[in-house]
Amino acid sequence: MDINSKKMKRNYIYILFLLVTLFSACAKNEEIVFAGSQIEFDASVYNANASGATYPIVTRVPGYGRTIVTTTSSTFTADPLINRSSGTIKVRVNFVSSQSSNATTLTYRVVPDVTTAVAGTHFNTSGSFTIPANSSFGEISIDILNPGATTTGPKVLVLELIGNETIKVSENDKRLGLSIAQN
């Protein structure tokens, strides 16, 4: 190969490189943006659904932004079990949207057809929670009550988020079950 052929081949490679760079630099970078606002249970996002249910039923107090830790190791301490002596526990609700400069109060309900826990006997909860101004999270407080030890097994409390005209509910993560041990 003579020197001119080598230069020509090298120039061809440079031109090809420039064309590829130019056209790839001109490619439109698309951003995926969620349109609207929605809420979801943080624990439902991170934990698997219970067998035969469309939501998780947790036996331990859920941590925020992670799966529930069930065993203690040198790195992690297991999350506390939910039992009749747990007192007040809190579960986080994620607000998937741009943060608002105003606090927003939303509601939730106890799902009666799948809840075996009895309000006033096994738990108390208000039915509403607030997402503070400039925040992406709210918290639901549940007072776990101690009716005394029983042998009837755990009581299950299933909560469901309710949206409003501007804030929708994630269909996949709108319910969360809490199994309250009674022994």
C-alpha positions as a Markdown table, in Angstrom:
| # | Residue | x | y | z |
|---|---|---|---|---|
| 1 | Met | 0.0 | 0.0 | 0.0 |
| 2 | Asp | 1.4 | 3.3 | -0.9 |
| 3 | Ile | 1.5 | 6.4 | 1.3 |
| 4 | Asn | -1.5 | 8.1 | -0.5 |
| 5 | Ser | -3.7 | 5.0 | 0.0 |
| 6 | Lys | -2.8 | 5.0 | 3.7 |
| 7 | Lys | -3.7 | 8.7 | 4.0 |
| 8 | Met | -6.9 | 8.2 | 2.1 |
| 9 | Lys | -7.9 | 5.2 | 4.3 |
| 10 | Arg | -7.0 | 7.2 | 7.5 |
| 11 | Asn | -9.0 | 10.2 | 6.2 |
| 12 | Tyr | -11.9 | 8.0 | 5.4 |
| 13 | Ile | -11.9 | 6.6 | 9.0 |
| 14 | Tyr | -11.8 | 10.1 | 10.4 |
| 15 | Ile | -14.7 | 11.2 | 8.3 |
| 16 | Leu | -16.7 | 8.1 | 9.3 |
| 17 | Phe | -15.9 | 8.8 | 13.0 |
| 18 | Leu | -17.0 | 12.4 | 12.6 |
| 19 | Leu | -20.2 | 11.5 | 10.9 |
| 20 | Val | -21.1 | 8.9 | 13.5 |
| 21 | Thr | -20.3 | 11.4 | 16.3 |
| 22 | Leu | -22.3 | 14.2 | 14.6 |
| 23 | Phe | -25.4 | 12.1 | 14.0 |
| 24 | Ser | -25.3 | 10.5 | 17.5 |
| 25 | Ala | -24.9 | 13.9 | 19.1 |
| 26 | Cys | -27.9 | 15.2 | 17.2 |
| 27 | Ala | -30.1 | 12.3 | 18.4 |
| 28 | Lys | -32.9 | 13.6 | 20.6 |
| 29 | Asn | -32.5 | 12.7 | 24.3 |
| 30 | Glu | -35.9 | 11.9 | 25.5 |
| 31 | Glu | -36.8 | 12.3 | 29.1 |
| 32 | Ile | -39.5 | 10.2 | 30.6 |
| 33 | Val | -41.7 | 12.4 | 32.7 |
| 34 | Phe | -44.6 | 11.1 | 34.9 |
| 35 | Ala | -47.6 | 13.2 | 34.1 |
| 36 | Gly | -49.8 | 13.7 | 37.2 |
| 37 | Ser | -49.5 | 12.9 | 40.8 |
| 38 | Gln | -50.0 | 9.6 | 42.7 |
| 39 | Ile | -49.5 | 8.0 | 46.1 |
| 40 | Glu | -48.4 | 4.5 | 47.0 |
| 41 | Phe | -47.4 | 2.6 | 50.1 |
| 42 | Asp | -43.6 | 2.5 | 50.4 |
| 43 | Ala | -43.7 | -1.0 | 51.9 |
| 44 | Ser | -45.9 | -2.3 | 49.0 |
| 45 | Val | -43.3 | -1.1 | 46.5 |
| 46 | Tyr | -40.4 | -2.9 | 48.2 |
| 47 | Asn | -42.0 | -6.1 | 49.5 |
| 48 | Ala | -43.6 | -9.1 | 47.6 |
| 49 | Asn | -47.3 | -9.6 | 47.6 |
| 50 | Ala | -48.7 | -12.2 | 50.0 |
| 51 | Ser | -49.8 | -15.5 | 48.5 |
| 52 | Gly | -53.2 | -15.1 | 46.9 |
| 53 | Ala | -53.3 | -11.3 | 47.5 |
| 54 | Thr | -52.5 | -8.3 | 45.4 |
| 55 | Tyr | -50.6 | -6.6 | 48.2 |
| 56 | Pro | -48.0 | -7.6 | 50.8 |
| 57 | Ile | -48.9 | -8.6 | 54.4 |
| 58 | Val | -46.0 | -7.7 | 56.6 |
| 59 | Thr | -45.2 | -9.2 | 60.0 |
| 60 | Arg | -42.5 | -6.7 | 60.8 |
| 61 | Val | -42.5 | -2.9 | 61.0 |
| 62 | Pro | -41.5 | -1.8 | 57.5 |
| 63 | Gly | -38.4 | 0.3 | 57.1 |
| 64 | Tyr | -38.5 | 3.2 | 54.7 |
| 65 | Gly | -37.2 | 2.8 | 51.1 |
| 66 | Arg | -36.2 | -0.8 | 51.4 |
| 67 | Thr | -37.4 | -4.4 | 51.9 |
| 68 | Ile | -38.2 | -5.6 | 55.4 |
| 69 | Val | -35.2 | -7.1 | 57.2 |
| 70 | Thr | -36.2 | -10.4 | 58.8 |
| 71 | Thr | -32.9 | -11.7 | 60.2 |
| 72 | Thr | -30.2 | -10.2 | 62.2 |
| 73 | Ser | -26.6 | -10.3 | 60.8 |
| 74 | Ser | -23.3 | -8.5 | 61.4 |
| 75 | Thr | -24.6 | -5.8 | 59.0 |
| 76 | Phe | -28.3 | -5.5 | 59.8 |
| 77 | Thr | -30.6 | -5.8 | 62.7 |
| 78 | Ala | -34.0 | -7.4 | 62.0 |
| 79 | Asp | -37.0 | -5.0 | 61.9 |
| 80 | Pro | -39.2 | -5.4 | 64.9 |
| 81 | Leu | -42.1 | -7.8 | 64.8 |
| 82 | Ile | -45.6 | -6.4 | 64.8 |
| 83 | Asn | -47.3 | -7.7 | 67.8 |
| 84 | Arg | -50.0 | -6.6 | 70.4 |
| 85 | Ser | -47.2 | -4.7 | 72.3 |
| 86 | Ser | -45.8 | -2.7 | 69.4 |
| 87 | Gly | -47.5 | 0.6 | 70.4 |
| 88 | Thr | -47.6 | 3.1 | 67.6 |
| 89 | Ile | -46.1 | 2.2 | 64.3 |
| 90 | Lys | -45.8 | 4.3 | 61.2 |
| 91 | Val | -45.9 | 3.4 | 57.5 |
| 92 | Arg | -44.7 | 5.7 | 54.8 |
| 93 | Val | -46.7 | 6.8 | 51.8 |
| 94 | Asn | -44.7 | 7.9 | 48.8 |
| 95 | Phe | -45.9 | 11.0 | 46.9 |
| 96 | Val | -44.9 | 10.5 | 43.2 |
| 97 | Ser | -45.0 | 14.0 | 41.8 |
| 98 | Ser | -43.4 | 17.3 | 42.0 |
| 99 | Gln | -43.4 | 18.5 | 45.6 |
| 100 | Ser | -46.1 | 20.9 | 46.5 |
| 101 | Ser | -45.5 | 24.2 | 48.4 |
| 102 | Asn | -48.7 | 23.4 | 50.4 |
| 103 | Ala | -49.4 | 20.5 | 52.8 |
| 104 | Thr | -51.9 | 18.0 | 51.4 |
| 105 | Thr | -54.2 | 15.9 | 53.5 |
| 106 | Leu | -55.3 | 12.6 | 52.0 |
| 107 | Thr | -57.4 | 9.6 | 53.3 |
| 108 | Tyr | -57.2 | 5.9 | 53.5 |
| 109 | Arg | -59.5 | 3.2 | 54.7 |
| 110 | Val | -59.5 | -0.2 | 56.4 |
| 111 | Val | -60.5 | -2.8 | 53.9 |
| 112 | Pro | -63.3 | -4.7 | 55.7 |
| 113 | Asp | -63.6 | -7.9 | 53.7 |
| 114 | Val | -60.0 | -8.9 | 54.3 |
| 115 | Thr | -59.3 | -7.3 | 57.7 |
| 116 | Thr | -59.5 | -9.6 | 60.7 |
| 117 | Ala | -58.3 | -7.1 | 63.2 |
| 118 | Val | -61.0 | -5.2 | 65.1 |
| 119 | Ala | -60.8 | -1.4 | 65.4 |
| 120 | Gly | -60.7 | -0.4 | 69.1 |
| 121 | Thr | -59.6 | -3.9 | 70.1 |
| 122 | His | -56.5 | -4.6 | 68.0 |
| 123 | Phe | -55.7 | -1.1 | 66.5 |
| 124 | Asn | -56.8 | 2.5 | 66.1 |
| 125 | Thr | -56.0 | 4.7 | 63.2 |
| 126 | Ser | -57.4 | 8.0 | 62.0 |
| 127 | Gly | -58.1 | 7.4 | 58.3 |
| 128 | Ser | -56.2 | 10.4 | 57.1 |
| 129 | Phe | -52.6 | 11.6 | 56.8 |
| 130 | Thr | -50.7 | 14.6 | 55.6 |
| 131 | Ile | -48.0 | 15.0 | 53.0 |
| 132 | Pro | -46.1 | 18.1 | 54.4 |
| 133 | Ala | -45.3 | 21.0 | 52.2 |
| 134 | Asn | -42.1 | 20.5 | 50.1 |
| 135 | Ser | -42.1 | 16.8 | 50.8 |
| 136 | Ser | -42.3 | 13.5 | 48.8 |
| 137 | Phe | -43.6 | 11.4 | 51.8 |
| 138 | Gly | -46.4 | 11.2 | 54.3 |
| 139 | Glu | -46.8 | 8.9 | 57.3 |
| 140 | Ile | -49.8 | 6.9 | 58.5 |
| 141 | Ser | -49.8 | 6.2 | 62.2 |
| 142 | Ile | -51.4 | 3.0 | 63.6 |
| 143 | Asp | -51.8 | 2.5 | 67.3 |
| 144 | Ile | -51.5 | -1.3 | 67.9 |
| 145 | Leu | -53.6 | -2.2 | 71.0 |
| 146 | Asn | -53.0 | -4.9 | 73.5 |
| 147 | Pro | -56.2 | -6.8 | 74.1 |
| 148 | Gly | -54.3 | -9.6 | 76.0 |
| 149 | Ala | -52.7 | -12.8 | 74.7 |
| 150 | Thr | -54.9 | -15.1 | 72.6 |
| 151 | Thr | -54.4 | -18.4 | 70.8 |
| 152 | Thr | -56.5 | -17.4 | 67.8 |
| 153 | Gly | -53.4 | -16.4 | 65.7 |
| 154 | Pro | -52.5 | -13.1 | 64.2 |
| 155 | Lys | -55.0 | -10.4 | 63.3 |
| 156 | Val | -54.6 | -8.8 | 59.9 |
| 157 | Leu | -55.2 | -5.1 | 59.2 |
| 158 | Val | -55.4 | -4.1 | 55.5 |
| 159 | Leu | -55.2 | -0.5 | 54.6 |
| 160 | Glu | -56.0 | 1.1 | 51.2 |
| 161 | Leu | -55.1 | 4.5 | 50.0 |
| 162 | Ile | -57.8 | 6.8 | 48.6 |
| 163 | Gly | -56.9 | 9.5 | 46.0 |
| 164 | Asn | -58.7 | 12.7 | 45.2 |
| 165 | Glu | -59.4 | 14.7 | 42.0 |
| 166 | Thr | -55.7 | 15.7 | 41.6 |
| 167 | Ile | -53.8 | 12.9 | 43.3 |
| 168 | Lys | -54.4 | 9.3 | 42.0 |
| 169 | Val | -53.5 | 6.0 | 43.7 |
| 170 | Ser | -51.0 | 3.5 | 42.3 |
| 171 | Glu | -53.1 | 0.5 | 41.4 |
| 172 | Asn | -50.3 | -1.9 | 42.2 |
| 173 | Asp | -49.3 | -0.4 | 45.5 |
| 174 | Lys | -52.5 | 1.0 | 47.0 |
| 175 | Arg | -52.9 | -1.7 | 49.7 |
| 176 | Leu | -50.8 | -2.8 | 52.6 |
| 177 | Gly | -51.5 | -5.6 | 55.1 |
| 178 | Leu | -50.1 | -5.7 | 58.6 |
| 179 | Ser | -50.2 | -9.0 | 60.5 |
| 180 | Ile | -50.4 | -8.3 | 64.3 |
| 181 | Ala | -49.2 | -11.3 | 66.4 |
| 182 | Gln | -51.4 | -11.9 | 69.4 |
| 183 | Asn | -49.3 | -14.3 | 71.5 |
